[in-house]
Amino acid sequence: MNIAVIFAGGTGTRMHTKDMPKQFLCMHGKPIIIHTIEQFEFHEKIDKIVVACIKEWVPYLKELIERYNLKKVAEVVPGGSNSQQSIYFGLCAAKEVAREGKNIVLIHDGVRPLINKKIINDSIESVEEHGSAIASVKVKETVLLVDQFNEIVEIPERKDSRLARAPQSFWLDEILAAHKKAISEGKTEFIDSCSLMQYYGKKLYLVDSPEQNIKITTPEDFYIMRAMLDAQEDMQIYRTGE
């Protein structure tokens, strides 16, 4: 079974939204979180979806899921105090809905709606072959590694540098075991799943992410996403007219 775990626990402080979290802001007639869920809902290789959401917004998200007729969403669970905890709660729920045997989990940001069918396919295939799949893009500018005093300590070659994105995919039992180990050791500040898995010695394999697979974090990201959706819509119109 292939399960998408989508975490949508952010409150949107960098988006400067006062009334609702950023994942519920509307874009092209529907909330961003629904755009994201639909990427997995309409993919034939995804069997189930689990969403970890801000506790106070769980009832509203369930209403949206019903309104948009999203049949693959098996569970909506309250998120945690940070992304690591939200992902863990989502993984625990995924374990409850998984079949016996080996299951693949694709961990994805609720505010990263511009993925495509290919990255989902590539992620599943990479886990089946290698045991992991980290969506990434090549860097286009120079990366600087700095110390606590903001002094440059290393400038890695561009050809050796990547930006990690999502989904980040693994065998469900392996990533869940790593989370439980981190909790038992009091390690609660891993920024994402690939950081956690690398810390515990997991060999990570990359898959290419589409460039437009950005995370909607700031108002600028919101406008970029809207422009990209406008462009996609225009392309459909032009193709229809050919």
ABEGO torsion letter per residue (X at the ends): XBBBBBBBABAGAAAGBAABBAAABBBGGBBAAAAAAAAAAABAABABBBBBBBAAAAAAAAAAAAAAGBAABABBBBBBABAAAAAAAAAAAAAAABBBEBBBBBBBBAABAABBAAAAAAAAAAAAAAGBBBBBBBBABBBBBBBAAGBBABBBBAAABBBBBOBBBBBAAAAAAAAAAAAAAGBAABABAAAAAAAAGBBBBBBBBBAABBBBABAAAAAAAAAAAAAAAAAAAAAAAX
